[in-house]
Amino acid sequence: MAALDNTRIATGSFGLVGRIGAYFTSVAHMVVDWNNARVTRNALNGLTDRELSDIGMCRGDIDMVAEGRR
């Protein structure tokens, strides 16, 4: 009777092609994250100091919020 070993776990990145694909995926994610931070920063900079105060922020908090650190 023959036995088939099917316990191997596939990670999705095999060899050079998988690493190249992972690299381009990470670059695409960096571009998307950069654009989201840019849009958030522009929207918050468009608010007045009073409006920022209403949501519990000041101008110095905009960069931290846009980068997701707060």
CHARMM internal coordinates of N, CA and C (Angstrom, degrees):
IC EDIT
DIST 1 N 1 CA 1.4383
DIST 1 CA 1 C 1.5276
ANGL 1 N 1 CA 1 C 108.11
DIST 1 C 2 N 1.2969
ANGL 1 CA 1 C 2 N 117.10
DIHE 1 N 1 CA 1 C 2 N 134.55
DIST 2 N 2 CA 1.4606
ANGL 1 C 2 N 2 CA 122.53
DIHE 1 CA 1 C 2 N 2 CA -178.90
DIST 2 CA 2 C 1.5223
ANGL 2 N 2 CA 2 C 109.18
DIHE 1 C 2 N 2 CA 2 C -92.45
DIST 2 C 3 N 1.3220
ANGL 2 CA 2 C 3 N 114.63
DIHE 2 N 2 CA 2 C 3 N 145.29
DIST 3 N 3 CA 1.4626
ANGL 2 C 3 N 3 CA 120.25
DIHE 2 CA 2 C 3 N 3 CA 178.38
DIST 3 CA 3 C 1.5212
ANGL 3 N 3 CA 3 C 109.41
DIHE 2 C 3 N 3 CA 3 C -114.79
DIST 3 C 4 N 1.2984
ANGL 3 CA 3 C 4 N 116.82
DIHE 3 N 3 CA 3 C 4 N 141.88
DIST 4 N 4 CA 1.4587
ANGL 3 C 4 N 4 CA 122.11
DIHE 3 CA 3 C 4 N 4 CA 179.92
DIST 4 CA 4 C 1.5251
ANGL 4 N 4 CA 4 C 107.59
DIHE 3 C 4 N 4 CA 4 C -115.65
DIST 4 C 5 N 1.3298
ANGL 4 CA 4 C 5 N 115.82
DIHE 4 N 4 CA 4 C 5 N 123.94
DIST 5 N 5 CA 1.4662
ANGL 4 C 5 N 5 CA 120.84
DIHE 4 CA 4 C 5 N 5 CA 179.63
DIST 5 CA 5 C 1.5234
ANGL 5 N 5 CA 5 C 108.42
DIHE 4 C 5 N 5 CA 5 C -90.45
DIST 5 C 6 N 1.3158
ANGL 5 CA 5 C 6 N 117.72
DIHE 5 N 5 CA 5 C 6 N 112.32
DIST 6 N 6 CA 1.4660
ANGL 5 C 6 N 6 CA 121.03
DIHE 5 CA 5 C 6 N 6 CA -179.99
DIST 6 CA 6 C 1.5245
ANGL 6 N 6 CA 6 C 110.98
DIHE 5 C 6 N 6 CA 6 C -121.39
DIST 6 C 7 N 1.3075
ANGL 6 CA 6 C 7 N 117.08
DIHE 6 N 6 CA 6 C 7 N 33.07
DIST 7 N 7 CA 1.4659
ANGL 6 C 7 N 7 CA 120.99
DIHE 6 CA 6 C 7 N 7 CA -179.02
DIST 7 CA 7 C 1.5196
ANGL 7 N 7 CA 7 C 112.58
DIHE 6 C 7 N 7 CA 7 C -94.48
DIST 7 C 8 N 1.3105
ANGL 7 CA 7 C 8 N 117.73
DIHE 7 N 7 CA 7 C 8 N 4.07
DIST 8 N 8 CA 1.4598
ANGL 7 C 8 N 8 CA 121.14
DIHE 7 CA 7 C 8 N 8 CA -178.80
DIST 8 CA 8 C 1.5209
ANGL 8 N 8 CA 8 C 109.77
DIHE 7 C 8 N 8 CA 8 C -71.89
DIST 8 C 9 N 1.3002
ANGL 8 CA 8 C 9 N 116.55
DIHE 8 N 8 CA 8 C 9 N 133.26
DIST 9 N 9 CA 1.4614
ANGL 8 C 9 N 9 CA 121.98
DIHE 8 CA 8 C 9 N 9 CA -178.74
DIST 9 CA 9 C 1.5214
ANGL 9 N 9 CA 9 C 108.51
DIHE 8 C 9 N 9 CA 9 C -96.80
DIST 9 C 10 N 1.3109
ANGL 9 CA 9 C 10 N 116.94
DIHE 9 N 9 CA 9 C 10 N 125.96
DIST 10 N 10 CA 1.4592
ANGL 9 C 10 N 10 CA 121.66
DIHE 9 CA 9 C 10 N 10 CA 179.03
DIST 10 CA 10 C 1.5238
ANGL 10 N 10 CA 10 C 109.31
DIHE 9 C 10 N 10 CA 10 C -88.46
DIST 10 C 11 N 1.3264
ANGL 10 CA 10 C 11 N 117.38
DIHE 10 N 10 CA 10 C 11 N 128.58
DIST 11 N 11 CA 1.4538
ANGL 10 C 11 N 11 CA 121.88
DIHE 10 CA 10 C 11 N 11 CA -179.81
DIST 11 CA 11 C 1.5109
ANGL 11 N 11 CA 11 C 112.73
DIHE 10 C 11 N 11 CA 11 C -96.05
DIST 11 C 12 N 1.3149
ANGL 11 CA 11 C 12 N 117.48
DIHE 11 N 11 CA 11 C 12 N -16.03
DIST 12 N 12 CA 1.4510
ANGL 11 C 12 N 12 CA 119.42
DIHE 11 CA 11 C 12 N 12 CA 177.85
DIST 12 CA 12 C 1.5106
ANGL 12 N 12 CA 12 C 113.66
DIHE 11 C 12 N 12 CA 12 C 96.91
DIST 12 C 13 N 1.3073
ANGL 12 CA 12 C 13 N 120.29
DIHE 12 N 12 CA 12 C 13 N -14.74
DIST 13 N 13 CA 1.4588
ANGL 12 C 13 N 13 CA 120.15
DIHE 12 CA 12 C 13 N 13 CA 178.09
DIST 13 CA 13 C 1.5196
ANGL 13 N 13 CA 13 C 108.56
DIHE 12 C 13 N 13 CA 13 C -123.05
DIST 13 C 14 N 1.2894
ANGL 13 CA 13 C 14 N 114.71
DIHE 13 N 13 CA 13 C 14 N 109.31
DIST 14 N 14 CA 1.4538
ANGL 13 C 14 N 14 CA 120.57
DIHE 13 CA 13 C 14 N 14 CA -178.06
DIST 14 CA 14 C 1.5259
ANGL 14 N 14 CA 14 C 109.30
DIHE 13 C 14 N 14 CA 14 C -114.71
DIST 14 C 15 N 1.3011
ANGL 14 CA 14 C 15 N 116.68
DIHE 14 N 14 CA 14 C 15 N 115.39
DIST 15 N 15 CA 1.4447
ANGL 14 C 15 N 15 CA 121.69
DIHE 14 CA 14 C 15 N 15 CA 172.80
DIST 15 CA 15 C 1.5126
ANGL 15 N 15 CA 15 C 114.59
DIHE 14 C 15 N 15 CA 15 C 66.95
DIST 15 C 16 N 1.2924
ANGL 15 CA 15 C 16 N 114.66
DIHE 15 N 15 CA 15 C 16 N -155.31
DIST 16 N 16 CA 1.4558
ANGL 15 C 16 N 16 CA 122.44
DIHE 15 CA 15 C 16 N 16 CA -174.92
DIST 16 CA 16 C 1.5238
ANGL 16 N 16 CA 16 C 112.06
DIHE 15 C 16 N 16 CA 16 C -65.09
DIST 16 C 17 N 1.3157
ANGL 16 CA 16 C 17 N 117.71
DIHE 16 N 16 CA 16 C 17 N -42.22
DIST 17 N 17 CA 1.4607
ANGL 16 C 17 N 17 CA 120.64
DIHE 16 CA 16 C 17 N 17 CA -178.23
DIST 17 CA 17 C 1.5214
ANGL 17 N 17 CA 17 C 110.90
DIHE 16 C 17 N 17 CA 17 C -62.63
DIST 17 C 18 N 1.3101
ANGL 17 CA 17 C 18 N 117.07
DIHE 17 N 17 CA 17 C 18 N -41.08
DIST 18 N 18 CA 1.4618
ANGL 17 C 18 N 18 CA 120.44
DIHE 17 CA 17 C 18 N 18 CA 178.48
DIST 18 CA 18 C 1.5101
ANGL 18 N 18 CA 18 C 112.26
DIHE 17 C 18 N 18 CA 18 C -65.90
DIST 18 C 19 N 1.3234
ANGL 18 CA 18 C 19 N 116.64
DIHE 18 N 18 CA 18 C 19 N -38.77
DIST 19 N 19 CA 1.4706
ANGL 18 C 19 N 19 CA 119.71
DIHE 18 CA 18 C 19 N 19 CA 178.50
DIST 19 CA 19 C 1.5218
ANGL 19 N 19 CA 19 C 111.68
DIHE 18 C 19 N 19 CA 19 C -68.34
DIST 19 C 20 N 1.3306
ANGL 19 CA 19 C 20 N 116.91
DIHE 19 N 19 CA 19 C 20 N -38.22
DIST 20 N 20 CA 1.4689
ANGL 19 C 20 N 20 CA 119.87
DIHE 19 CA 19 C 20 N 20 CA 177.35
DIST 20 CA 20 C 1.5267
ANGL 20 N 20 CA 20 C 109.91
DIHE 19 C 20 N 20 CA 20 C -65.04
DIST 20 C 21 N 1.3154
ANGL 20 CA 20 C 21 N 117.20
DIHE 20 N 20 CA 20 C 21 N -42.81
DIST 21 N 21 CA 1.4646
ANGL 20 C 21 N 21 CA 120.92
DIHE 20 CA 20 C 21 N 21 CA 177.57
DIST 21 CA 21 C 1.5146
ANGL 21 N 21 CA 21 C 111.69
DIHE 20 C 21 N 21 CA 21 C -62.43
DIST 21 C 22 N 1.3297
ANGL 21 CA 21 C 22 N 116.62
DIHE 21 N 21 CA 21 C 22 N -40.94
DIST 22 N 22 CA 1.4678
ANGL 21 C 22 N 22 CA 120.55
DIHE 21 CA 21 C 22 N 22 CA 178.79
DIST 22 CA 22 C 1.5250
ANGL 22 N 22 CA 22 C 110.69
DIHE 21 C 22 N 22 CA 22 C -65.19
DIST 22 C 23 N 1.3257
ANGL 22 CA 22 C 23 N 116.80
DIHE 22 N 22 CA 22 C 23 N -36.70
DIST 23 N 23 CA 1.4689
ANGL 22 C 23 N 23 CA 120.95
DIHE 22 CA 22 C 23 N 23 CA 178.41
DIST 23 CA 23 C 1.5281
ANGL 23 N 23 CA 23 C 110.25
DIHE 22 C 23 N 23 CA 23 C -63.48
DIST 23 C 24 N 1.3268
ANGL 23 CA 23 C 24 N 117.37
DIHE 23 N 23 CA 23 C 24 N -48.75
DIST 24 N 24 CA 1.4602
ANGL 23 C 24 N 24 CA 120.12
DIHE 23 CA 23 C 24 N 24 CA -179.62
DIST 24 CA 24 C 1.5258
ANGL 24 N 24 CA 24 C 111.47
DIHE 23 C 24 N 24 CA 24 C -65.99
DIST 24 C 25 N 1.3104
ANGL 24 CA 24 C 25 N 117.95
DIHE 24 N 24 CA 24 C 25 N -33.20
DIST 25 N 25 CA 1.4574
ANGL 24 C 25 N 25 CA 121.17
DIHE 24 CA 24 C 25 N 25 CA 175.68
DIST 25 CA 25 C 1.5215
ANGL 25 N 25 CA 25 C 110.75
DIHE 24 C 25 N 25 CA 25 C -65.23
DIST 25 C 26 N 1.3315
ANGL 25 CA 25 C 26 N 116.90
DIHE 25 N 25 CA 25 C 26 N -42.93
DIST 26 N 26 CA 1.4675
ANGL 25 C 26 N 26 CA 119.37
DIHE 25 CA 25 C 26 N 26 CA 179.87
DIST 26 CA 26 C 1.5253
ANGL 26 N 26 CA 26 C 111.14
DIHE 25 C 26 N 26 CA 26 C -67.29
DIST 26 C 27 N 1.3323
ANGL 26 CA 26 C 27 N 117.75
DIHE 26 N 26 CA 26 C 27 N -36.15
DIST 27 N 27 CA 1.4645
ANGL 26 C 27 N 27 CA 120.56
DIHE 26 CA 26 C 27 N 27 CA 176.85
DIST 27 CA 27 C 1.5229
ANGL 27 N 27 CA 27 C 110.06
DIHE 26 C 27 N 27 CA 27 C -65.07
DIST 27 C 28 N 1.3275
ANGL 27 CA 27 C 28 N 116.91
DIHE 27 N 27 CA 27 C 28 N -42.51
DIST 28 N 28 CA 1.4652
ANGL 27 C 28 N 28 CA 120.36
DIHE 27 CA 27 C 28 N 28 CA 178.73
DIST 28 CA 28 C 1.5216
ANGL 28 N 28 CA 28 C 110.98
DIHE 27 C 28 N 28 CA 28 C -62.55
DIST 28 C 29 N 1.3248
ANGL 28 CA 28 C 29 N 117.47
DIHE 28 N 28 CA 28 C 29 N -39.78
DIST 29 N 29 CA 1.4715
ANGL 28 C 29 N 29 CA 120.88
DIHE 28 CA 28 C 29 N 29 CA 178.37
DIST 29 CA 29 C 1.5288
ANGL 29 N 29 CA 29 C 110.69
DIHE 28 C 29 N 29 CA 29 C -66.05
DIST 29 C 30 N 1.3193
ANGL 29 CA 29 C 30 N 117.32
DIHE 29 N 29 CA 29 C 30 N -38.03
DIST 30 N 30 CA 1.4703
ANGL 29 C 30 N 30 CA 119.90
DIHE 29 CA 29 C 30 N 30 CA 178.08
DIST 30 CA 30 C 1.5295
ANGL 30 N 30 CA 30 C 110.82
DIHE 29 C 30 N 30 CA 30 C -63.83
DIST 30 C 31 N 1.3286
ANGL 30 CA 30 C 31 N 117.01
DIHE 30 N 30 CA 30 C 31 N -40.42
DIST 31 N 31 CA 1.4640
ANGL 30 C 31 N 31 CA 120.74
DIHE 30 CA 30 C 31 N 31 CA 179.17
DIST 31 CA 31 C 1.5225
ANGL 31 N 31 CA 31 C 110.47
DIHE 30 C 31 N 31 CA 31 C -65.56
DIST 31 C 32 N 1.3188
ANGL 31 CA 31 C 32 N 117.46
DIHE 31 N 31 CA 31 C 32 N -42.31
DIST 32 N 32 CA 1.4763
ANGL 31 C 32 N 32 CA 121.38
DIHE 31 CA 31 C 32 N 32 CA 178.81
DIST 32 CA 32 C 1.5240
ANGL 32 N 32 CA 32 C 109.80
DIHE 31 C 32 N 32 CA 32 C -63.96
DIST 32 C 33 N 1.3290
ANGL 32 CA 32 C 33 N 118.03
DIHE 32 N 32 CA 32 C 33 N -44.35
DIST 33 N 33 CA 1.4673
ANGL 32 C 33 N 33 CA 121.28
DIHE 32 CA 32 C 33 N 33 CA 178.95
DIST 33 CA 33 C 1.5171
ANGL 33 N 33 CA 33 C 111.18
DIHE 32 C 33 N 33 CA 33 C -62.60
DIST 33 C 34 N 1.3446
ANGL 33 CA 33 C 34 N 116.93
DIHE 33 N 33 CA 33 C 34 N -41.77
DIST 34 N 34 CA 1.4642
ANGL 33 C 34 N 34 CA 120.79
DIHE 33 CA 33 C 34 N 34 CA 179.18
DIST 34 CA 34 C 1.5243
ANGL 34 N 34 CA 34 C 110.06
DIHE 33 C 34 N 34 CA 34 C -62.29
DIST 34 C 35 N 1.3384
ANGL 34 CA 34 C 35 N 117.19
DIHE 34 N 34 CA 34 C 35 N -43.85
DIST 35 N 35 CA 1.4597
ANGL 34 C 35 N 35 CA 120.26
DIHE 34 CA 34 C 35 N 35 CA -178.83
DIST 35 CA 35 C 1.5236
ANGL 35 N 35 CA 35 C 111.26
DIHE 34 C 35 N 35 CA 35 C -66.48
DIST 35 C 36 N 1.3205
ANGL 35 CA 35 C 36 N 117.93
DIHE 35 N 35 CA 35 C 36 N -40.09
DIST 36 N 36 CA 1.4740
ANGL 35 C 36 N 36 CA 120.30
DIHE 35 CA 35 C 36 N 36 CA 177.61
DIST 36 CA 36 C 1.5184
ANGL 36 N 36 CA 36 C 110.93
DIHE 35 C 36 N 36 CA 36 C -61.88
DIST 36 C 37 N 1.3290
ANGL 36 CA 36 C 37 N 117.65
DIHE 36 N 36 CA 36 C 37 N -41.96
DIST 37 N 37 CA 1.4627
ANGL 36 C 37 N 37 CA 121.23
DIHE 36 CA 36 C 37 N 37 CA 178.18
DIST 37 CA 37 C 1.5235
ANGL 37 N 37 CA 37 C 110.67
DIHE 36 C 37 N 37 CA 37 C -64.96
DIST 37 C 38 N 1.3276
ANGL 37 CA 37 C 38 N 117.20
DIHE 37 N 37 CA 37 C 38 N -39.05
DIST 38 N 38 CA 1.4635
ANGL 37 C 38 N 38 CA 121.31
DIHE 37 CA 37 C 38 N 38 CA 179.29
DIST 38 CA 38 C 1.5229
ANGL 38 N 38 CA 38 C 111.00
DIHE 37 C 38 N 38 CA 38 C -63.95
DIST 38 C 39 N 1.3307
ANGL 38 CA 38 C 39 N 117.19
DIHE 38 N 38 CA 38 C 39 N -45.44
DIST 39 N 39 CA 1.4651
ANGL 38 C 39 N 39 CA 121.45
DIHE 38 CA 38 C 39 N 39 CA -179.83
DIST 39 CA 39 C 1.5300
ANGL 39 N 39 CA 39 C 110.29
DIHE 38 C 39 N 39 CA 39 C -64.20
DIST 39 C 40 N 1.3251
ANGL 39 CA 39 C 40 N 116.99
DIHE 39 N 39 CA 39 C 40 N -43.10
DIST 40 N 40 CA 1.4708
ANGL 39 C 40 N 40 CA 120.87
DIHE 39 CA 39 C 40 N 40 CA 178.66
DIST 40 CA 40 C 1.5193
ANGL 40 N 40 CA 40 C 111.05
DIHE 39 C 40 N 40 CA 40 C -63.13
DIST 40 C 41 N 1.3280
ANGL 40 CA 40 C 41 N 116.22
DIHE 40 N 40 CA 40 C 41 N -44.97
DIST 41 N 41 CA 1.4614
ANGL 40 C 41 N 41 CA 120.81
DIHE 40 CA 40 C 41 N 41 CA 179.77
DIST 41 CA 41 C 1.5292
ANGL 41 N 41 CA 41 C 110.96
DIHE 40 C 41 N 41 CA 41 C -60.96
DIST 41 C 42 N 1.3245
ANGL 41 CA 41 C 42 N 117.39
DIHE 41 N 41 CA 41 C 42 N -43.41
DIST 42 N 42 CA 1.4675
ANGL 41 C 42 N 42 CA 120.59
DIHE 41 CA 41 C 42 N 42 CA 179.50
DIST 42 CA 42 C 1.5198
ANGL 42 N 42 CA 42 C 111.79
DIHE 41 C 42 N 42 CA 42 C -65.54
DIST 42 C 43 N 1.3182
ANGL 42 CA 42 C 43 N 117.10
DIHE 42 N 42 CA 42 C 43 N -39.80
DIST 43 N 43 CA 1.4678
ANGL 42 C 43 N 43 CA 120.21
DIHE 42 CA 42 C 43 N 43 CA 179.36
DIST 43 CA 43 C 1.5195
ANGL 43 N 43 CA 43 C 110.97
DIHE 42 C 43 N 43 CA 43 C -65.49
DIST 43 C 44 N 1.3223
ANGL 43 CA 43 C 44 N 117.49
DIHE 43 N 43 CA 43 C 44 N -43.38
DIST 44 N 44 CA 1.4642
ANGL 43 C 44 N 44 CA 119.97
DIHE 43 CA 43 C 44 N 44 CA -179.39
DIST 44 CA 44 C 1.5241
ANGL 44 N 44 CA 44 C 111.83
DIHE 43 C 44 N 44 CA 44 C -71.07
DIST 44 C 45 N 1.3203
ANGL 44 CA 44 C 45 N 117.26
DIHE 44 N 44 CA 44 C 45 N -34.13
DIST 45 N 45 CA 1.4685
ANGL 44 C 45 N 45 CA 119.28
DIHE 44 CA 44 C 45 N 45 CA 176.73
DIST 45 CA 45 C 1.5210
ANGL 45 N 45 CA 45 C 112.11
DIHE 44 C 45 N 45 CA 45 C -67.43
DIST 45 C 46 N 1.3278
ANGL 45 CA 45 C 46 N 117.06
DIHE 45 N 45 CA 45 C 46 N -22.01
DIST 46 N 46 CA 1.4578
ANGL 45 C 46 N 46 CA 120.93
DIHE 45 CA 45 C 46 N 46 CA 178.08
DIST 46 CA 46 C 1.5178
ANGL 46 N 46 CA 46 C 113.75
DIHE 45 C 46 N 46 CA 46 C -77.73
DIST 46 C 47 N 1.3218
ANGL 46 CA 46 C 47 N 117.28
DIHE 46 N 46 CA 46 C 47 N -11.42
DIST 47 N 47 CA 1.4634
ANGL 46 C 47 N 47 CA 120.73
DIHE 46 CA 46 C 47 N 47 CA 179.47
DIST 47 CA 47 C 1.5301
ANGL 47 N 47 CA 47 C 110.53
DIHE 46 C 47 N 47 CA 47 C -82.79
DIST 47 C 48 N 1.3189
ANGL 47 CA 47 C 48 N 115.19
DIHE 47 N 47 CA 47 C 48 N 152.96
DIST 48 N 48 CA 1.4690
ANGL 47 C 48 N 48 CA 119.58
DIHE 47 CA 47 C 48 N 48 CA 175.39
DIST 48 CA 48 C 1.5294
ANGL 48 N 48 CA 48 C 108.95
DIHE 47 C 48 N 48 CA 48 C -79.21
DIST 48 C 49 N 1.3292
ANGL 48 CA 48 C 49 N 115.50
DIHE 48 N 48 CA 48 C 49 N 166.97
DIST 49 N 49 CA 1.4635
ANGL 48 C 49 N 49 CA 119.99
DIHE 48 CA 48 C 49 N 49 CA 177.63
DIST 49 CA 49 C 1.5270
ANGL 49 N 49 CA 49 C 111.11
DIHE 48 C 49 N 49 CA 49 C -60.54
DIST 49 C 50 N 1.2980
ANGL 49 CA 49 C 50 N 117.11
DIHE 49 N 49 CA 49 C 50 N -35.85
DIST 50 N 50 CA 1.4624
ANGL 49 C 50 N 50 CA 121.64
DIHE 49 CA 49 C 50 N 50 CA 179.09
DIST 50 CA 50 C 1.5294
ANGL 50 N 50 CA 50 C 110.70
DIHE 49 C 50 N 50 CA 50 C -65.70
DIST 50 C 51 N 1.3292
ANGL 50 CA 50 C 51 N 116.76
DIHE 50 N 50 CA 50 C 51 N -43.63
DIST 51 N 51 CA 1.4581
ANGL 50 C 51 N 51 CA 120.26
DIHE 50 CA 50 C 51 N 51 CA 179.18
DIST 51 CA 51 C 1.5255
ANGL 51 N 51 CA 51 C 111.25
DIHE 50 C 51 N 51 CA 51 C -65.81
DIST 51 C 52 N 1.3311
ANGL 51 CA 51 C 52 N 116.72
DIHE 51 N 51 CA 51 C 52 N -39.17
DIST 52 N 52 CA 1.4614
ANGL 51 C 52 N 52 CA 119.74
DIHE 51 CA 51 C 52 N 52 CA 176.02
DIST 52 CA 52 C 1.5199
ANGL 52 N 52 CA 52 C 111.03
DIHE 51 C 52 N 52 CA 52 C -63.22
DIST 52 C 53 N 1.3207
ANGL 52 CA 52 C 53 N 116.01
DIHE 52 N 52 CA 52 C 53 N -40.48
DIST 53 N 53 CA 1.4602
ANGL 52 C 53 N 53 CA 120.50
DIHE 52 CA 52 C 53 N 53 CA 178.71
DIST 53 CA 53 C 1.5273
ANGL 53 N 53 CA 53 C 110.83
DIHE 52 C 53 N 53 CA 53 C -63.60
DIST 53 C 54 N 1.3230
ANGL 53 CA 53 C 54 N 117.01
DIHE 53 N 53 CA 53 C 54 N -35.78
DIST 54 N 54 CA 1.4613
ANGL 53 C 54 N 54 CA 121.18
DIHE 53 CA 53 C 54 N 54 CA 179.15
DIST 54 CA 54 C 1.5281
ANGL 54 N 54 CA 54 C 112.25
DIHE 53 C 54 N 54 CA 54 C -63.06
DIST 54 C 55 N 1.3177
ANGL 54 CA 54 C 55 N 117.19
DIHE 54 N 54 CA 54 C 55 N -30.68
DIST 55 N 55 CA 1.4666
ANGL 54 C 55 N 55 CA 119.55
DIHE 54 CA 54 C 55 N 55 CA 179.31
DIST 55 CA 55 C 1.5298
ANGL 55 N 55 CA 55 C 111.62
DIHE 54 C 55 N 55 CA 55 C -99.40
DIST 55 C 56 N 1.3290
ANGL 55 CA 55 C 56 N 115.96
DIHE 55 N 55 CA 55 C 56 N 11.63
DIST 56 N 56 CA 1.4585
ANGL 55 C 56 N 56 CA 120.49
DIHE 55 CA 55 C 56 N 56 CA 173.74
DIST 56 CA 56 C 1.5098
ANGL 56 N 56 CA 56 C 114.61
DIHE 55 C 56 N 56 CA 56 C 79.56
DIST 56 C 57 N 1.3160
ANGL 56 CA 56 C 57 N 117.00
DIHE 56 N 56 CA 56 C 57 N 31.26
DIST 57 N 57 CA 1.4658
ANGL 56 C 57 N 57 CA 121.14
DIHE 56 CA 56 C 57 N 57 CA -179.23
DIST 57 CA 57 C 1.5146
ANGL 57 N 57 CA 57 C 110.60
DIHE 56 C 57 N 57 CA 57 C -129.04
DIST 57 C 58 N 1.3176
ANGL 57 CA 57 C 58 N 114.71
DIHE 57 N 57 CA 57 C 58 N 163.50
DIST 58 N 58 CA 1.4527
ANGL 57 C 58 N 58 CA 121.43
DIHE 57 CA 57 C 58 N 58 CA 168.69
DIST 58 CA 58 C 1.5251
ANGL 58 N 58 CA 58 C 107.40
DIHE 57 C 58 N 58 CA 58 C -128.16
DIST 58 C 59 N 1.3113
ANGL 58 CA 58 C 59 N 117.61
DIHE 58 N 58 CA 58 C 59 N 172.44
DIST 59 N 59 CA 1.4655
ANGL 58 C 59 N 59 CA 121.00
DIHE 58 CA 58 C 59 N 59 CA -177.12
DIST 59 CA 59 C 1.5282
ANGL 59 N 59 CA 59 C 112.04
DIHE 58 C 59 N 59 CA 59 C -58.73
DIST 59 C 60 N 1.3252
ANGL 59 CA 59 C 60 N 117.55
DIHE 59 N 59 CA 59 C 60 N -31.72
DIST 60 N 60 CA 1.4519
ANGL 59 C 60 N 60 CA 121.08
DIHE 59 CA 59 C 60 N 60 CA -179.48
DIST 60 CA 60 C 1.5178
ANGL 60 N 60 CA 60 C 114.06
DIHE 59 C 60 N 60 CA 60 C -69.86
DIST 60 C 61 N 1.3298
ANGL 60 CA 60 C 61 N 117.01
DIHE 60 N 60 CA 60 C 61 N -15.69
DIST 61 N 61 CA 1.4648
ANGL 60 C 61 N 61 CA 121.01
DIHE 60 CA 60 C 61 N 61 CA -179.52
DIST 61 CA 61 C 1.5280
ANGL 61 N 61 CA 61 C 113.38
DIHE 60 C 61 N 61 CA 61 C -87.21
DIST 61 C 62 N 1.3147
ANGL 61 CA 61 C 62 N 117.54
DIHE 61 N 61 CA 61 C 62 N -11.68
DIST 62 N 62 CA 1.4614
ANGL 61 C 62 N 62 CA 120.81
DIHE 61 CA 61 C 62 N 62 CA -171.94
DIST 62 CA 62 C 1.5264
ANGL 62 N 62 CA 62 C 111.74
DIHE 61 C 62 N 62 CA 62 C -60.91
DIST 62 C 63 N 1.3156
ANGL 62 CA 62 C 63 N 118.39
DIHE 62 N 62 CA 62 C 63 N -46.30
DIST 63 N 63 CA 1.4719
ANGL 62 C 63 N 63 CA 119.99
DIHE 62 CA 62 C 63 N 63 CA -178.58
DIST 63 CA 63 C 1.5259
ANGL 63 N 63 CA 63 C 111.86
DIHE 62 C 63 N 63 CA 63 C -63.45
DIST 63 C 64 N 1.3324
ANGL 63 CA 63 C 64 N 117.08
DIHE 63 N 63 CA 63 C 64 N -40.86
DIST 64 N 64 CA 1.4617
ANGL 63 C 64 N 64 CA 119.64
DIHE 63 CA 63 C 64 N 64 CA 179.31
DIST 64 CA 64 C 1.5256
ANGL 64 N 64 CA 64 C 111.60
DIHE 63 C 64 N 64 CA 64 C -64.18
DIST 64 C 65 N 1.3230
ANGL 64 CA 64 C 65 N 116.94
DIHE 64 N 64 CA 64 C 65 N -41.53
DIST 65 N 65 CA 1.4615
ANGL 64 C 65 N 65 CA 120.71
DIHE 64 CA 64 C 65 N 65 CA -179.95
DIST 65 CA 65 C 1.5247
ANGL 65 N 65 CA 65 C 109.90
DIHE 64 C 65 N 65 CA 65 C -68.17
DIST 65 C 66 N 1.3168
ANGL 65 CA 65 C 66 N 117.81
DIHE 65 N 65 CA 65 C 66 N -41.89
DIST 66 N 66 CA 1.4726
ANGL 65 C 66 N 66 CA 121.06
DIHE 65 CA 65 C 66 N 66 CA -178.47
DIST 66 CA 66 C 1.5256
ANGL 66 N 66 CA 66 C 111.37
DIHE 65 C 66 N 66 CA 66 C -64.17
DIST 66 C 67 N 1.3087
ANGL 66 CA 66 C 67 N 117.37
DIHE 66 N 66 CA 66 C 67 N -33.51
DIST 67 N 67 CA 1.4644
ANGL 66 C 67 N 67 CA 120.74
DIHE 66 CA 66 C 67 N 67 CA -179.71
DIST 67 CA 67 C 1.5176
ANGL 67 N 67 CA 67 C 112.65
DIHE 66 C 67 N 67 CA 67 C -88.78
DIST 67 C 68 N 1.3369
ANGL 67 CA 67 C 68 N 117.43
DIHE 67 N 67 CA 67 C 68 N -0.60
DIST 68 N 68 CA 1.4514
ANGL 67 C 68 N 68 CA 121.34
DIHE 67 CA 67 C 68 N 68 CA 175.78
DIST 68 CA 68 C 1.5209
ANGL 68 N 68 CA 68 C 113.92
DIHE 67 C 68 N 68 CA 68 C 79.22
DIST 68 C 69 N 1.3132
ANGL 68 CA 68 C 69 N 118.04
DIHE 68 N 68 CA 68 C 69 N 18.09
DIST 69 N 69 CA 1.4616
ANGL 68 C 69 N 69 CA 121.00
DIHE 68 CA 68 C 69 N 69 CA 179.45
DIST 69 CA 69 C 1.5088
ANGL 69 N 69 CA 69 C 112.51
DIHE 68 C 69 N 69 CA 69 C -87.12
DIST 69 C 70 N 1.3096
ANGL 69 CA 69 C 70 N 118.27
DIHE 69 N 69 CA 69 C 70 N -2.85
DIST 70 N 70 CA 1.4586
ANGL 69 C 70 N 70 CA 121.38
DIHE 69 CA 69 C 70 N 70 CA -179.48
DIST 70 CA 70 C 1.4873
ANGL 70 N 70 CA 70 C 109.90
DIHE 69 C 70 N 70 CA 70 C -138.79
END
COOR INIT
IC SEED 1 N 1 CA 1 C
IC BUILD
